[in-house]
Amino acid sequence: MGVKLSDLFDTDDKLADVNSYDASLMEKIQLIETLNDEEKKMVFSFVDALVGKKKLKDALSGVLNDVK
């Protein structure tokens, strides 16, 4: 039938904690898995941009510390 056995017994309301700051990272990842492909692409693009910004900031900070 295309349904996982675990889905039949999953009683958590997946949408209840969407905006919860306290939701664990795993809960948020599980929620991301429920998005359609286009929404997932947007989430991953946003995360990639933030990670890229952090890496650039860290690299520039390292260069500036080497110059001092």
Order of alpha helices (4+ residues) and beta strands (2+ residues): alpha-alpha-alpha
